[in-house]
Amino acid sequence: MAVHKKGFATGRKLFETLLREAAKFSSYNFKEHAKRRIAAKYTDTLKPLHTTNSEKPEAQAIIEAAKEDLKVLERMTVITRYYAANRLVVEK
């Protein structure tokens, strides 16, 4: 049973880290787009880690894909900070 909780904890931590990184975008549009994409992609795929063994290849593939997406998201947030535009009315 500990393996199930460990897999779920890893998946949940990755999901929260992805959302936290998405919140770092300087642009409202990029920020909201990233949040929607993360929720759409990982809400359904990270939930099964709670009920399945996290040592299975499918679970490991999901976790590795989330880690790669996190790296891409980190690079994107750094780039958008360099090329920040004026704030939108929604952001003020």
ZIVENHU-V516931 format. One record per helix or strand. SS is the DSSP state (~ for helix, > for strand). FROM is the first residue (numbers start at 1). LEN is the number of residues. If there is no record, write none. Layout:
ss->SS from->FROM len->LEN
ss->SS from->FROM len->LEN
This chain:
ss->~ from->2 len->21
ss->~ from->28 len->23
ss->~ from->57 len->26
ss->~ from->89 len->3
